[in-house]
Amino acid sequence: MKFDDFPYSRPEMSQFTEAFEALLVQFKEADQFESQSKIFKQINQMRQDYSTMYNLCHVRHTINTQDTFYESENTFYDTNNPNVEALVNKFYAELLKSPFRKDLEKRWGNQLFIIAELTMKTFEPTILEDLQKENQLASQYVKIKASAKIAFEGKDYNFSSILPLERSKDRDTRKRASAAKWKFFADHSDEIENIYDQQVKVRHRIANELGFNNFVELGYARMLRSDYNAEMVANFRQQVLQYIVPIATALYERQAKRLGMDDLKYYDENFRFASGNPKPQGDPNWIIDNASKMYEELSPDTKEFFEFMRQKDLMDLVNKDGKATGGYCTYIDHHQAPYIFSNFNGTSGDIDVLTHEAGHAFQVYSSREIGLPEYNWPTYEACEIHSMSMEFFTWPWMNLFFKEDTDKYKFAHLAGAIKFLPYGVAVDEFQHFVYENPSASNADRNKAWRTIERKYLPHRNYDDNEFLENGGYWQQQSHIFSMPFYYIDYTLAQICAFQFWKRDREDHDSAWADYLRLCQVGGSKSFLDLVKLSNLKSPFEDGCVESVVGEIKTWLDSIDDQGF
């Protein structure tokens, strides 16, 4: 059965709720471990039933946000996901006080109970309406971006299709295309800022209702962070500022020199080479054919995985009108099927997003037999280790896509990963400011963003673009609206992925064995336990950031990028 044939039907919520609560009573009253374990599996089967339908709706809605049927279904889940969350919390409450807890822990491990305890802190029935409102606001933001029509030289573009023009060899084209894109945000800034202001207030209200001082504490609990806290993250940001910002700044200076410019402007940052950025040398079908060859040669496990993805049409990769922006991977439980969504646009980002999302998909495919919803995925920062590391494990095959521009791509890819880190921690610091100061005005938030931006991205020159000079850049970052506090996870994972890059160069077999083991255990361990399992250093460990980026800097310095 291919993806288009996967049947969809909206869950009937009254029946679902009644059946779920009946199972909860049976779970609570079970007098033997075996009988409780059987009910445990039935409850999880119900959760997987719901998740399957939700994810089918999510994929089909984001493929075409103009499809009125799936738009209506998406609204249904915005309203009802919190109700299901409430039921799961009731399940967790019974799980935590089960008389057979030791037997359950022996069967499933203690990470399930850590997840249950943290999740219990994030929900009470009194916040149900606020959760629904939070979901609706996030969907409003997604729809604004998905509906974008950016007028440029007599044509309309969306955020994906305008990107090649923003990276044009012609500087004037880059400048005007970038200005056109940011004009869309400037024109919609009141609406976007109003959405975010409502989100901040509703999240703060939820946090207070749950007994937290502010949403920072609740946000960390929602992200299931059990073995590190905000203070450790702040220290990590400081390490990025100390050890990575100078390297990133030097890379921008090298870029300006390569391009023959005295001063790099914001619209020049993603134009990396005067000869043009590296880009795939074929169309999307050609890319997928080469990806098949790559994954066939990488390992037997990746060969089997990618054949499964192709045979069942589990990828929608090409940009089109009405399609949501960005890229993601999700998982459809009943079919044990990962799904990759992206917006190919003819840039090197097509390969980045393919290998990145394939890393997520390979992980959940590798751990699909565990059979516990909580363990489909690890916590988000660990998830990103799989995706970012896959980008590097596939380096030996980049010649299939970039041919004579392969070395240029590798330099741009690694340099880009370094340059991302300061931006990633800036987004995180901004969110800490926002939720520690929930009564701040929209202008206060924009001012705070601009201050943080100058700290971590001192090179950035907005060339008198008023919207950006006034601190509007953050408004394009979807994670800030949809997944608060997620963004730091990319930076933590990047430090881990850099370690796999280094180890892969030294001993591929050992590095790949550890990576495969990391994928196979899914979400059955916490972030730092997964890092340890993979024989990696914790990003929080003193000296880790400095040692990892030192190796990267040496490699980058060895490359004569002026010849590209």
Long-range contacts (C-beta under 8 A, 24 or more apart in sequence): 1-312, 1-335, 2-311, 2-312, 2-313, 3-59, 3-312, 3-313, 3-314, 3-337, 3-339, 4-313, 6-56, 6-332, 6-334, 6-335, 6-337, 8-53, 8-56, 8-57, 8-60, 8-73, 9-53, 10-53, 10-73, 10-76, 11-49, 11-50, 11-53, 11-80, 13-80, 13-83, 16-46, 16-50, 16-84, 17-83, 17-87, 19-46, 20-46, 20-87, 20-91, 21-87, 21-90, 24-87, 24-90, 24-91, 24-94, 27-91, 27-94, 27-98, 28-94, 30-100, 32-100, 33-100, 33-103, 33-104, 36-98, 36-100, 36-104, 37-100, 37-103, 37-104, 37-107, 40-95, 40-104, 43-91, 44-371, 44-372, 44-373, 47-84, 47-88, 47-373, 48-333, 48-334, 48-373, 49-333, 49-334, 50-84, 51-333, 51-373, 52-332, 52-333, 52-334, 52-335, 54-81, 55-330, 55-331, 55-332, 55-333, 55-339, 56-332, 58-330, 59-316, 59-330, 59-332, 59-339, 59-341, 61-324, 62-323, 62-324, 62-328, 62-341, 63-316, 63-323, 63-324, 63-341, 64-322, 64-323, 65-142, 65-143, 65-146, 65-147, 65-322, 65-323, 65-324, 66-321, 66-322, 67-322, 74-139, 75-136, 75-139, 78-132, 78-135, 78-136, 78-139, 79-132, 79-135, 81-131, 81-135, 82-128, 82-131, 82-132, 82-135, 83-128, 85-123, 85-131, 86-123, 86-125, 86-128, 88-119, 89-119, 89-120, 89-123, 92-116, 92-117, 92-119, 92-120, 93-120, 96-120, 108-372, 108-375, 108-524, 109-524, 109-525, 111-374, 111-375, 111-523, 111-524, 111-525, 111-526, 112-372, 112-374, 112-375, 114-224, 114-226, 114-526, 115-224, 115-374, 118-221, 118-224, 118-225, 118-226, 119-221, 119-224, 121-210, 121-218, 121-221, 122-210, 122-218, 122-221, 122-222, 123-210, 124-209, 124-210, 126-209, 127-206, 127-209, 127-210, 130-202, 130-205, 130-206, 130-209, 131-206, 133-198, 133-202, 134-199, 134-202, 134-203, 134-206, 137-195, 137-198, 137-199, 137-202, 137-481, 138-199, 138-481, 138-482, 140-195, 141-192, 141-195, 141-196, 141-478, 141-481, 141-482, 142-324, 142-478, 142-481, 142-482, 144-188, 144-191, 144-192, 144-195, 145-324, 145-325, 145-476, 145-478, 146-322, 146-323, 146-324, 146-325, 148-184, 150-180, 150-181, 150-183, 150-184, 151-180, 152-176, 152-177, 152-180, 158-319, 158-321, 158-323, 158-325, 159-325, 160-319, 160-323, 160-325, 160-343, 160-345, 161-319, 161-345, 163-345, 163-347, 163-349, 164-345, 164-346, 164-347, 166-267, 166-270, 167-270, 167-271, 167-277, 167-347, 168-271, 169-271, 169-274, 169-276, 171-267, 171-268, 171-271, 174-267, 174-268, 174-271, 175-265, 175-267, 175-463, 177-267, 178-266, 178-267, 179-267, 179-465, 182-465, 182-467, 182-468, 182-472, 183-467, 185-467, 185-472, 185-475, 185-476, 186-466, 186-467, 186-472, 189-467, 189-472, 189-475, 192-475, 193-442, 193-445, 193-475, 194-442, 195-481, 196-442, 196-445, 196-475, 196-480, 196-481, 197-442, 199-481, 200-434, 200-435, 200-438, 201-438, 203-435, 203-438, 203-484, 204-435, 204-438, 214-435, 214-436, 214-438, 215-435, 215-438, 215-484, 216-432, 216-435, 216-436, 216-485, 219-431, 219-435, 219-484, 219-485, 220-485, 222-484, 222-485, 223-379, 223-380, 223-485, 223-486, 223-489, 224-379, 225-379, 225-527, 226-526, 226-527, 227-526, 227-527, 227-528, 227-529, 228-527, 228-528, 228-540, 230-432, 232-540, 233-428, 233-488, 234-432, 235-540, 236-425, 236-488, 236-491, 236-492, 236-539, 236-540, 236-545, 237-425, 237-428, 237-429, 237-488, 239-545, 239-546, 240-421, 240-422, 240-425, 240-456, 240-491, 240-545, 241-422, 241-425, 241-455, 241-456, 243-545, 243-546, 243-549, 244-418, 244-421, 244-422, 244-545, 244-549, 245-422, 245-456, 245-458, 247-418, 247-549, 247-552, 247-553, 247-556, 248-418, 248-419, 248-421, 248-422, 248-459, 249-458, 249-459, 251-415, 251-418, 251-419, 251-556, 252-419, 252-459, 253-459, 254-561, 257-562, 258-561, 258-562, 258-564, 263-461, 264-459, 264-461, 265-461, 265-462, 265-463, 266-460, 266-461, 266-462, 266-463, 266-465, 266-468, 267-463, 269-460, 272-412, 272-415, 273-408, 273-412, 273-564, 275-408, 275-564, 277-347, 277-348, 277-412, 278-348, 278-402, 278-405, 278-406, 278-408, 278-409, 278-412, 279-346, 279-347, 279-348, 279-350, 279-402, 279-405, 280-346, 280-348, 280-350, 280-351, 280-401, 280-402, 281-401, 281-402, 281-403, 281-405, 282-401, 284-317, 284-318, 284-344, 284-350, 287-344, 287-350, 287-351, 287-354, 287-401, 288-315, 288-317, 290-397, 290-400, 290-401, 291-354, 291-358, 293-397, 293-400, 294-394, 294-397, 294-400, 295-358, 297-397, 298-393, 298-394, 298-397, 299-512, 299-516, 301-362, 301-366, 301-516, 302-362, 305-361, 305-362, 305-365, 305-366, 306-358, 308-337, 308-365, 309-338, 309-340, 309-358, 309-361, 312-337, 314-338, 314-339, 314-340, 314-361, 315-339, 315-340, 315-341, 315-342, 316-340, 316-341, 316-342, 317-341, 317-342, 317-343, 317-344, 317-350, 317-354, 318-343, 318-344, 319-343, 319-344, 319-345, 325-478, 326-478, 327-353, 327-356, 327-357, 328-357, 329-357, 329-358, 329-360, 329-361, 329-364, 329-387, 331-364, 331-368, 331-376, 331-377, 333-373, 333-376, 336-365, 336-368, 338-362, 338-364, 338-365, 348-402, 348-409, 348-412, 348-413, 351-398, 351-401, 351-402, 351-409, 352-391, 352-413, 355-390, 355-391, 355-394, 356-387, 356-388, 356-390, 356-391, 357-387, 358-387, 358-390, 359-386, 359-387, 359-388, 359-389, 359-390, 359-391, 360-386, 360-387, 362-386, 362-390, 362-519, 363-518, 363-519, 363-522, 364-522, 366-516, 366-519, 366-520, 366-522, 367-519, 367-520, 367-521, 367-522, 367-523, 367-524, 370-522, 370-524, 372-524, 374-523, 375-522, 375-523, 375-524, 376-522, 376-523, 377-522, 377-523, 378-522, 378-523, 378-524, 378-525, 378-527, 378-530, 379-489, 379-523, 379-526, 379-527, 380-483, 380-486, 380-489, 381-488, 381-489, 381-492, 381-493, 381-527, 382-493, 382-523, 382-527, 382-530, 382-531, 383-489, 383-493, 384-489, 384-490, 384-492, 384-493, 384-494, 384-497, 385-493, 385-496, 385-497, 385-500, 385-518, 385-530, 385-531, 385-534, 385-536, 386-515, 386-518, 386-519, 387-493, 388-417, 388-490, 388-493, 388-494, 388-496, 388-497, 389-496, 389-497, 389-500, 389-501, 389-515, 391-497, 392-497, 392-500, 392-501, 392-504, 393-500, 393-504, 393-511, 393-512, 393-515, 395-501, 395-504, 407-559, 407-564, 408-564, 411-556, 411-559, 411-561, 411-564, 414-501, 414-552, 414-555, 414-556, 415-556, 417-494, 417-497, 417-498, 418-549, 418-552, 418-556, 420-490, 420-491, 420-494, 421-491, 421-494, 422-456, 422-457, 423-456, 423-457, 424-487, 424-488, 424-490, 424-491, 424-494, 425-456, 425-488, 425-491, 426-452, 426-453, 426-455, 426-456, 426-457, 427-474, 427-477, 427-479, 427-480, 427-487, 427-488, 428-485, 428-487, 428-488, 428-491, 429-456, 430-474, 430-480, 431-480, 431-484, 431-485, 431-487, 435-484, 445-471, 445-474, 446-470, 446-471, 446-472, 446-474, 447-471, 449-473, 449-474, 491-539, 492-527, 492-539, 495-539, 495-544, 495-545, 495-548, 496-531, 496-534, 496-536, 496-539, 498-548, 498-549, 498-551, 498-552, 499-536, 499-537, 499-548, 500-536, 501-552, 502-548, 502-551
